[in-house]
Amino acid sequence: MSWKIPQKIADILKKGSDNEGIDREEALTLMQLDPHSRESYALMQTADGLSREQFSGKGENHFHIGVNVEACPFNCSFCSLTVKAGVFKEKTEFTHDEVLRWARSAESGGADALNLMTTGTYSFKRLLEIGNVLRKAVSTPLVANTRDINHKEGERLLDAGFVGAYHAVRLGEGRDTPFRPQERIRTITVLKDVGLQWMNCVEPVGPEHDIKEIVDLMFLARKHRATYSGVMRRINFPGSPMEPHGMISELETARMVAVSRLVMGDVPKAHCTHEPHTASLFAGANLFFPEVGASPRDEEVDTGKGRGKGLMECKRMQVEMGWDPLLPSNCFKHEGIRNKKIAI
């Protein structure tokens, strides 16, 4: 049976496939496509082709280490690591030896980066100490995921061996969190000013979020030229105040990943999704985050024993979908260990 994509959609996809980036109204049009429609699959194929060419078939894996578990008083509604959530009653800080063991395991497995995440009240000084320990022990690039910072603190991250920082203006910022979007954006400019790579994701997406708010954050990533962006869906932990809203599906996530990819154009060095799943790997995503330690989506102290996907599992998923995780990273001038064959 023959079929034809409506000309308006075809024109947008053609513009996207030429790596020009698409404008806000075009992105909003694509965000309204039925995820099960032929047009939506054409969108995902367009984004997939763009990423495979631009990223040379590389599957990226940035290994996430949640450094501490603590009931955070900032009480972001989507996070299990808060006082309000009541999930974690005791404070746990993983030792330098534990973090180092995870880091060495990630390096030996060929991870492309180490992302160190802390809760909102975690000591910035201790984060710097961990960075100093790791930079002497492993060659894998270090990325911080911490609170809002100023220029002096950004320079201290650089001095401690960090080459980048993950920071996002979250969906519902100021509504579901106590933070002002302007302050989050100020930190993004700080990272760029001091010479840290800025990593980003549109997150955490739920069914309740207006597509205009979602698209605006896609364009924020493009405006400030994120090293990578993408889409992370919200995962509801049991008892989460967001549970009544439900969650978006992996297919819906993949469609949004594709829209985000066309928005970003030739800006990114990778495109991400979280949590790891195969659908987005044929919709423009090539970057996964294997996880251990604390996670705002889990009830386990060590998400490596809970929801978190392991490095080898992430790499196998990428290989199944035609991505090669053994190639050098596009995000960093770092080759790591690339002699590990992946069993499928």
C-alpha positions as CSV (number, residue, x, y, z in Angstrom):
1,M,0.0,0.0,0.0
2,S,1.4,3.4,-1.0
3,W,1.4,6.4,1.3
4,K,2.7,9.9,1.4
5,I,3.8,12.1,4.3
6,P,1.9,15.4,4.4
7,Q,4.0,18.0,2.6
8,K,4.3,20.2,5.8
9,I,5.9,17.3,7.7
10,A,8.0,16.3,4.8
11,D,9.4,19.8,4.5
12,I,10.3,19.9,8.2
13,L,12.0,16.5,8.1
14,K,13.9,17.6,4.9
15,K,15.2,20.7,6.7
16,G,16.1,18.6,9.8
17,S,17.9,16.0,7.7
18,D,20.0,18.8,6.1
19,N,21.3,19.6,9.7
20,E,20.0,23.1,9.6
21,G,18.1,22.7,12.8
22,I,14.4,23.4,12.9
23,D,12.5,26.3,14.4
24,R,10.2,26.4,17.4
25,E,6.9,26.1,15.5
26,E,8.3,23.2,13.4
27,A,9.3,21.4,16.6
28,L,5.9,22.0,18.1
29,T,4.3,20.5,15.0
30,L,6.4,17.4,15.3
31,M,5.7,17.1,19.0
32,Q,2.0,16.7,18.2
33,L,2.5,13.7,15.9
34,D,0.8,10.4,17.0
35,P,3.7,8.2,18.3
36,H,2.2,5.3,16.3
37,S,1.8,7.2,13.1
38,R,3.9,6.8,9.9
39,E,4.9,10.4,10.2
40,S,6.3,9.8,13.6
41,Y,8.3,6.8,12.4
42,A,9.6,9.0,9.6
43,L,10.6,11.6,12.1
44,M,12.5,9.0,14.2
45,Q,14.3,7.6,11.1
46,T,15.3,11.1,10.1
47,A,16.8,11.8,13.5
48,D,18.5,8.3,13.5
49,G,20.1,8.9,10.2
50,L,21.4,12.3,11.3
51,S,22.9,11.0,14.4
52,R,24.6,7.9,12.8
53,E,26.3,10.2,10.3
54,Q,27.2,13.0,12.7
55,F,28.4,10.7,15.5
56,S,30.1,8.2,13.1
57,G,28.2,5.3,14.5
58,K,29.6,5.7,18.0
59,G,27.6,4.5,21.0
60,E,28.6,6.6,24.1
61,N,28.4,5.5,27.7
62,H,28.9,8.0,30.5
63,F,29.0,6.0,33.8
64,H,27.0,7.6,36.5
65,I,28.1,7.4,40.2
66,G,25.7,8.7,42.8
67,V,28.1,9.7,45.5
68,N,25.7,10.0,48.4
69,V,22.3,9.1,49.7
70,E,20.7,11.7,51.9
71,A,17.2,13.1,52.5
72,C,17.5,16.4,50.7
73,P,15.5,19.3,52.1
74,F,14.9,20.9,48.8
75,N,12.1,18.4,48.1
76,C,12.0,18.4,44.3
77,S,8.7,16.5,43.7
78,F,10.1,14.0,41.2
79,C,13.1,12.9,43.4
80,S,13.2,9.9,45.7
81,L,16.2,11.5,47.5
82,T,14.2,14.0,49.5
83,V,12.9,14.5,53.0
84,K,9.3,14.7,51.7
85,A,9.6,11.4,49.8
86,G,10.5,9.6,53.0
87,V,12.3,6.8,51.1
88,F,15.7,7.2,52.7
89,K,15.8,7.6,56.5
90,E,19.6,7.2,56.9
91,K,22.5,9.1,55.4
92,T,24.9,7.1,53.3
93,E,28.1,8.5,51.8
94,F,30.1,6.1,49.6
95,T,33.7,6.1,50.6
96,H,36.6,7.2,48.3
97,D,37.6,3.5,48.0
98,E,34.0,2.5,46.9
99,V,33.8,5.3,44.3
100,L,37.3,4.5,43.1
101,R,36.4,0.8,42.7
102,W,33.4,1.8,40.6
103,A,35.5,4.2,38.6
104,R,38.2,1.7,37.9
105,S,35.6,-0.9,36.9
106,A,34.0,1.7,34.5
107,E,37.4,2.5,33.0
108,S,38.3,-1.2,32.5
109,G,34.9,-1.7,30.8
110,G,35.5,1.2,28.3
111,A,33.2,3.9,29.8
112,D,33.6,7.2,27.9
113,A,33.1,9.4,31.0
114,L,32.4,9.3,34.8
115,N,29.5,11.4,36.0
116,L,29.6,12.2,39.7
117,M,26.2,13.1,41.1
118,T,25.6,14.6,44.6
119,T,22.5,15.7,46.4
120,G,21.7,19.4,46.8
121,T,23.3,19.8,50.3
122,Y,26.4,17.6,49.7
123,S,29.7,19.3,50.6
124,F,31.2,20.9,47.5
125,K,34.6,20.5,49.1
126,R,34.2,16.7,49.3
127,L,33.2,16.6,45.7
128,L,36.4,18.3,44.8
129,E,38.3,15.8,47.0
130,I,36.8,12.9,45.1
131,G,37.7,14.6,41.8
132,N,41.3,14.9,42.9
133,V,41.4,11.2,43.9
134,L,39.9,10.0,40.7
135,R,42.0,12.1,38.3
136,K,45.1,10.5,39.7
137,A,43.8,7.0,39.5
138,V,41.8,6.8,36.2
139,S,42.1,8.5,32.8
140,T,38.3,8.5,32.1
141,P,37.0,12.1,31.8
142,L,35.2,13.5,34.9
143,V,31.8,15.2,34.8
144,A,30.2,16.8,37.8
145,N,26.5,16.8,38.6
146,T,26.0,19.2,41.5
147,R,24.2,22.3,42.8
148,D,24.2,25.7,41.2
149,I,27.7,27.2,41.4
150,N,29.6,30.5,40.8
151,H,32.7,31.2,38.7
152,K,35.2,30.6,41.5
153,E,33.6,27.2,42.2
154,G,33.6,26.4,38.5
155,E,37.3,27.1,38.4
156,R,37.8,24.8,41.4
157,L,36.0,22.0,39.5
158,L,38.5,22.4,36.7
159,D,41.4,22.4,39.1
160,A,40.1,19.2,40.6
161,G,40.2,17.4,37.3
162,F,36.6,17.8,36.0
163,V,36.3,18.6,32.3
164,G,32.5,19.1,32.2
165,A,29.3,19.4,34.3
166,Y,25.8,18.2,33.8
167,H,23.2,20.9,34.6
168,A,19.6,21.2,33.6
169,V,16.7,23.6,33.9
170,R,14.2,20.9,34.9
171,L,10.6,20.8,33.7
172,G,8.5,22.4,36.4
173,E,11.4,24.4,37.7
174,G,10.0,26.7,40.3
175,R,6.8,24.7,40.5
176,D,8.0,21.2,41.3
177,T,11.3,22.5,42.7
178,P,12.3,25.5,44.9
179,F,14.8,26.8,42.3
180,R,14.4,29.7,39.9
181,P,15.0,28.9,36.2
182,Q,17.1,32.0,35.9
183,E,19.6,30.7,38.6
184,R,19.9,27.4,36.8
185,I,20.6,29.3,33.5
186,R,23.2,31.5,35.3
187,T,25.1,28.3,36.3
188,I,25.0,27.1,32.7
189,T,26.7,30.4,31.7
190,V,29.2,30.0,34.5
191,L,30.2,26.5,33.2
192,K,30.7,27.9,29.7
193,D,32.6,30.9,31.0
194,V,35.2,28.9,32.9
195,G,35.8,26.3,30.2
196,L,33.8,23.4,31.4
197,Q,31.8,21.4,28.9
198,W,28.1,21.8,29.6
199,M,26.0,18.6,29.5
200,N,22.2,18.7,29.4
201,C,19.0,16.8,29.1
202,V,15.3,17.8,28.8
203,E,14.0,16.3,32.0
204,P,12.1,14.8,33.8
205,V,9.3,14.5,31.2
206,G,5.9,13.5,32.3
207,P,2.4,13.4,30.7
208,E,1.5,16.6,32.5
209,H,4.1,18.8,30.8
210,D,3.0,21.2,28.1
211,I,4.8,20.6,24.8
212,K,5.7,24.3,24.7
213,E,7.6,24.0,28.0
214,I,9.4,20.9,26.7
215,V,10.3,22.5,23.4
216,D,11.5,25.6,25.1
217,L,14.1,23.5,27.0
218,M,15.2,21.9,23.8
219,F,16.0,25.3,22.4
220,L,17.7,26.3,25.6
221,A,20.2,23.4,24.9
222,R,20.7,24.6,21.4
223,K,21.1,28.3,22.3
224,H,23.8,27.5,24.9
225,R,25.4,24.8,22.7
226,A,25.3,21.8,25.0
227,T,27.9,19.1,24.4
228,Y,24.9,16.7,24.4
229,S,21.2,17.0,25.1
230,G,18.3,14.6,24.8
231,V,15.2,13.6,26.7
232,M,14.8,11.8,30.0
233,R,11.4,10.6,31.1
234,R,10.3,10.9,34.7
235,I,10.3,7.6,36.6
236,N,7.8,7.5,39.5
237,F,9.1,5.8,42.6
238,P,6.3,4.2,44.8
239,G,4.6,7.0,46.8
240,S,5.9,9.7,44.5
241,P,3.7,12.9,44.5
242,M,3.9,12.7,40.7
243,E,2.4,9.2,40.6
244,P,-1.2,10.4,39.8
245,H,0.2,11.9,36.5
246,G,1.5,8.5,35.3
247,M,4.6,8.2,33.0
248,I,5.2,8.6,29.3
249,S,6.1,5.5,27.4
250,E,9.5,4.6,25.9
251,L,7.9,5.1,22.4
252,E,6.8,8.6,23.4
253,T,10.3,9.3,24.8
254,A,11.8,8.2,21.5
255,R,9.6,10.6,19.5
256,M,10.7,13.4,21.8
257,V,14.3,12.4,21.5
258,A,13.9,12.6,17.7
259,V,12.4,16.1,17.9
260,S,15.2,17.2,20.2
261,R,17.8,15.8,17.8
262,L,16.4,17.8,14.9
263,V,16.3,20.9,17.0
264,M,20.0,20.5,18.0
265,G,21.2,20.3,14.4
266,D,25.0,20.2,14.1
267,V,25.6,21.5,17.7
268,P,25.9,18.2,19.8
269,K,28.7,15.7,20.0
270,A,26.2,13.1,21.3
271,H,22.5,12.8,22.0
272,C,21.1,11.1,25.1
273,T,18.2,9.4,26.6
274,H,17.5,8.0,30.1
275,E,16.8,5.5,31.4
276,P,18.5,3.2,28.8
277,H,16.1,1.6,26.3
278,T,16.4,0.5,22.7
279,A,13.5,2.6,21.1
280,S,15.5,5.8,21.3
281,L,18.5,4.2,19.7
282,F,16.7,4.3,16.4
283,A,15.4,7.8,17.1
284,G,18.6,9.9,17.3
285,A,20.0,8.8,20.7
286,N,23.4,7.3,21.0
287,L,24.3,8.1,24.6
288,F,23.4,6.0,27.7
289,F,24.1,6.4,31.4
290,P,25.0,3.1,33.2
291,E,24.4,3.7,36.9
292,V,25.6,2.8,40.4
293,G,25.2,4.5,43.8
294,A,22.4,7.0,44.5
295,S,19.6,7.6,42.0
296,P,16.7,10.0,42.3
297,R,14.5,7.3,40.5
298,D,15.2,4.4,42.9
299,E,14.5,3.1,46.4
300,E,17.8,1.2,46.6
301,V,20.8,2.9,48.2
302,D,22.9,1.5,45.3
303,T,20.9,1.7,42.1
304,G,23.3,-0.8,40.6
305,K,21.4,-3.3,42.7
306,G,18.0,-1.8,41.7
307,R,16.9,0.1,38.6
308,G,20.3,1.0,37.3
309,K,21.6,-0.6,34.1
310,G,25.1,-1.9,34.0
311,L,27.8,-0.8,31.5
312,M,27.9,-4.1,29.7
313,E,24.1,-4.2,29.4
314,C,24.1,-0.7,27.9
315,K,26.8,-1.6,25.4
316,R,25.0,-4.8,24.4
317,M,21.8,-2.8,23.7
318,Q,23.8,-0.4,21.6
319,V,25.4,-3.1,19.6
320,E,22.0,-4.8,19.0
321,M,20.8,-1.5,17.5
322,G,23.9,-1.0,15.3
323,W,25.9,1.4,17.4
324,D,29.6,0.7,18.2
325,P,30.5,1.5,21.8
326,L,34.2,0.6,21.2
327,L,34.9,3.6,19.0
328,P,36.6,6.7,20.6
329,S,34.3,9.2,22.4
330,N,33.0,12.1,20.3
331,C,32.5,14.1,23.5
332,F,36.1,13.9,24.8
333,K,39.6,13.5,23.4
334,H,39.8,10.2,25.2
335,E,40.0,6.6,23.9
336,G,40.0,4.7,27.2
337,I,40.2,0.9,26.9
338,R,38.7,-0.3,23.6
339,N,39.8,-3.9,23.5
340,K,36.8,-5.4,25.2
341,K,34.6,-7.5,23.0
342,I,30.9,-7.4,23.7
343,A,29.0,-10.6,24.1
344,I,25.5,-10.5,22.7
